[in-house]
């Protein structure tokens, strides 16, 4: 049995809960995780012995390991994810709901004796710097060393957390077991009124790293609503000017919209002469609180990246590739014979001899019986890497107070509707922009313009309570905060009539960030349109970037007719959220229609 290297806890509240859960799950042993390197190394050896992980080539990838999940356990199980509160109306229309008593009883049937023959690991963790007023403490009980090793990367773990918790009862009770991995019996349960999370019959990170989406977004959004702050699915980055002044933005994007790439942005060649530097604070989650200076301040509660591997390469995100060169766990990618890893749209040529994410022999171009190319890596394969290894990581990452936010940015993948960037006209209009966020499936995938998928604030799968109440909370924050950030929307994905992208993206996006920060300071030239303010002619610094004539005009064009159709679609979505939808958003919708109508009649 792997033991902790020192004291654990004297808290009777914590000990009683651990003993109660052990009586349900019946593990052979209980091991407290102390956060030490020595214990981590023992855990790695044990997991390699059992085959839970595979040691990679330690010369080429020092401290790196490989893991495969069950073939039916490769992504978040949103249909098996529930908010379990007393009133169904508090969960809202966008969440699956169960009554707490029913949920506990159902899950207990799957947890019962699920750890027999296994070890229960007790993982005390802090989301956010230990002891910070921003932070929240949790304890996860799990029978998976893979989970423990990932938690050691993704958050603060160990004795320091227990010492700070002391005898307090203020911690999130997180219970996880792989059990049988039966997908029909998979459950991810959130009990916001009990500050508890139960996850059973899954081993995939998004379902079992309970400090991440489960606590840091679903439960934390509920807590934030009660306590007067924001828990958001947002990156945080800083833009440093040549004089050393740094301003920070927080940005929310639906999946496949370049969120991590923006968080680790490398300035374009044409702007390097200005001496800009980008600082990454976080790529996924932001906890945001009002302060006495009348501004909103944000921390990244995580200490690691849980990034999607396919599509990540040195061209799209060089900093991410450099981050994942050591002390990284790779999940469901290609495992090469020489102990290295590879994935589609990654760096370098694929290995000639390898096994795929299912453990089968694999080689480039391998096809199935129907003549379809077999992917080596699962499309949602992942890498878990410490944020401290990111070349652009901010020196304020661990600051207990966080960083001041100058602007909120929302985005989506729209083929023709949304301009490259526009600024909301007011705080409430900005909330409307976030509440109506959407992306389209690309024409290339479907042969025609695809469906619009609404994902307000990029929080649709993660808001832990009624989304209409969540919108109202955002509106109320604008009343509480004396100097709220300005709000913007960006669209890197606008296409021309031949279906080609108009904007090059990646490092060139700094040109847009520069204008956003100018506007946040009350500078920067802009033209008013029916949807908000867009950059005036020559307001964006285009040094070194030579776009075809007329491209910028097309990138910033606002079509009133198209936006009137969009307003109808937004109203249909709002109607699904029920009677709690804030009247302020209905007013903003009608104001948008009025401005578009006026623009048409000029």
DARA-V888241 format. One record per run of one state. SS is the DSSP state (H for helix, E for strand, L for the rest). FROM is the first residue (numbers start at 1). LEN is the number of residues. If there is no record, write none. Layout:
ss:SS from:FROM len:LEN
ss:SS from:FROM len:LEN
This chain:
ss:L from:1 len:11
ss:H from:12 len:14
ss:L from:26 len:3
ss:E from:29 len:5
ss:L from:34 len:3
ss:H from:37 len:14
ss:L from:51 len:3
ss:E from:54 len:2
ss:L from:56 len:9
ss:E from:65 len:3
ss:L from:68 len:10
ss:H from:78 len:3
ss:E from:81 len:3
ss:L from:84 len:4
ss:H from:88 len:4
ss:L from:92 len:5
ss:E from:97 len:1
ss:L from:98 len:2
ss:H from:100 len:12
ss:L from:112 len:7
ss:E from:119 len:9
ss:L from:128 len:8
ss:E from:136 len:7
ss:L from:143 len:2
ss:H from:145 len:10
ss:L from:155 len:1
ss:E from:156 len:2
ss:L from:158 len:1
ss:H from:159 len:7
ss:L from:166 len:6
ss:E from:172 len:6
ss:L from:178 len:5
ss:H from:183 len:3
ss:L from:186 len:1
ss:E from:187 len:5
ss:L from:192 len:4
ss:E from:196 len:5
ss:L from:201 len:4
ss:H from:205 len:4
ss:L from:209 len:2
ss:H from:211 len:17
ss:L from:228 len:2
ss:E from:230 len:3
ss:L from:233 len:2
ss:E from:235 len:6
ss:L from:241 len:5
ss:E from:246 len:8
ss:L from:254 len:5
ss:H from:259 len:5
ss:L from:264 len:5
ss:H from:269 len:6
ss:L from:275 len:2
ss:E from:277 len:6
ss:L from:283 len:3
ss:E from:286 len:5
ss:L from:291 len:5
ss:E from:296 len:4
ss:L from:300 len:4
ss:E from:304 len:5
ss:L from:309 len:5
ss:H from:314 len:10
ss:L from:324 len:5
ss:E from:329 len:3
ss:L from:332 len:2
ss:E from:334 len:3
ss:L from:337 len:4
ss:E from:341 len:2
ss:L from:343 len:11
ss:E from:354 len:2
ss:L from:356 len:5
ss:E from:361 len:2
ss:L from:363 len:4
ss:E from:367 len:1
ss:L from:368 len:5
ss:E from:373 len:1
ss:L from:374 len:8
ss:E from:382 len:5
ss:H from:387 len:3
ss:L from:390 len:3
ss:E from:393 len:1
ss:L from:394 len:9
ss:E from:403 len:9
ss:L from:412 len:9
ss:E from:421 len:3
ss:L from:424 len:3
ss:H from:427 len:9
ss:L from:436 len:2
ss:E from:438 len:3
ss:L from:441 len:2
ss:H from:443 len:4
ss:L from:447 len:5
ss:E from:452 len:3
ss:L from:455 len:1
ss:H from:456 len:3
ss:L from:459 len:8
ss:H from:467 len:14
ss:L from:481 len:5
ss:E from:486 len:5
ss:L from:491 len:4
ss:E from:495 len:1
ss:L from:496 len:5
ss:E from:501 len:1
ss:L from:502 len:4
ss:H from:506 len:15
ss:L from:521 len:5
ss:E from:526 len:4
ss:L from:530 len:2
ss:E from:532 len:4
ss:L from:536 len:15
ss:H from:551 len:5
ss:L from:556 len:4
ss:H from:560 len:17
ss:L from:577 len:6
ss:H from:583 len:19
ss:L from:602 len:1
